[in-house]
């Protein structure tokens, strides 16, 4: 049986139970997830979905008597909030 320093160091490390932070399962799992996410997001190729314009429609303005049309906001982002209280 070899009782050299390398064997002793390995045995002490096992008995102490200390592993470096970069070898812990949680860190390895999060790191692998991060690498996969970066590969998916930044790999070459066209990954942008095809965009279709929304159909034009008009609604009554709650702030006044006129109507508001979707085409009035052409080229700008629009958020539609539908609320119903039944």
Secondary structure, 3 states (H helix, E strand, C coil): CCCCHHHHHHHHHHHHCCCCHHHCHHHHHHHHHHHHHHHHHHCCCCCCCCCCCCCCCEEECCCCCCEEEHHHHCCCCCCCCCCCCC
